[in-house]
Amino acid sequence: MTDHNHRQTTSAITLLAFACGVAVGNVYFPQAIGPLVASGLGVSPDAAATVVTATQFGYAAGIFLLVPLGDRLRPRRLLVTLLTLTGLGLLAASTAQGLMPLVAASTLVGAATVIAPLAGPLAAGLVPAERRGVVSGTLLSGALAGMLLSRAVGGALGDWLGWRAPYVLAAALSLTVAALLARLLPALPQAAAAPYPALLAAPLRLLRTEPELRRSCLYQATVFAGFCAVWTGVALLLTGPVYGMDATAAGLLALVNAATMLCTPVAGRLVDREGSDRVNLACFLVVGVSAVVLAFGGLGGVLGLTALVVGTLLLDIGMQSGMVANQVRIYGLGADVRSRLNTAYMTCAYLGGTVGSWLGARAYGRFGWTGVCALVAGLTAVALARHLSSPPHRALVSVGPRAIASAKLREAAEDDRNRQAHRCPAP
């Protein structure tokens, strides 16, 4: 690769990471302003939480319906179109006069803001296989920055100007990024000419035929469900009687976890060196510990706040690092179907997140903060049990199908030599 091509690739990946941050932020800032929406529209906090659920459900639907188009349409045109639709949907949400119009607009925003699942396969195709872990970590750092900053800025801006202001700011950012991508992203060719129904059917077929894809989907769906349950419940905890804070507090708590942006590139390098499975195992253990630490957050006071900071930091590190490991695993299953593999993976992940947000709000309403922490622990236990029950030779799989093929060739060659030795013993 020449220096010019390397610089061009680096610039494209940096721009895609920025776009991921802006797009992912659209899914997460509603978590910080849920109580403001409830008071502004005169509905209960549980009812206002449906805005978060609707956004995540729309995101899962958009992944399933739109991300497969990344294997067919020109990437730049597709990304610009989706970000433009996202900006318009956010403007519509900012003018909603009731809960149902806001839920409808939020579903549209979630469906259109699927930039990160499209950018991942696109960036993976721009670099050699041995750098995919680092690149996945870089994009995930951008997405994580958007996740954290959107909560912090959304909560503070909502307290200052009302719940509609974060929607207006998010719309302006989405339209600005659309213009930047239209101007600066290289015009890459379309990948395939497969008909749309075939693209939609492919993720389901891949889920049926690829056990490693199913395993990655289960891992991320369960852990991400716990992650969303915590961040839905923590806004209710901080603004409730235990702490009596405002919406800014939830955003600031998220901002404290900005250190996790530094962890995902490190996780990517670990995956490249150690394999996905070892990183997954470490992540499950970290998330399990976070559930225990977070339980002390219900005590209130300095001890409770410290537990929330440490627990959410561990939760973010575990979830995000696990996502890097899972994506590297599935990207190794086929270069020509990466968008469809990512469609299956991300759809399952965000369906898990949607269910987690819903369960988190219900668990908090019925059992309090302890119920949310118990939910996280139970979901993590499911993923860990699946991981530990996998065959002992799984380590080969975690470095991709090439390693599997090479191992099988070596085994076949060894068997052939053994057969030759038995048939033709040395004199």
Summary of the structure (lengths in Angstrom):
residues: 427
radius of gyration: 22.3
end to end distance: 52.8
largest distance: 93.1
contacts: 1615
relative contact order: 0.13
helix: 87%
strand: 0%
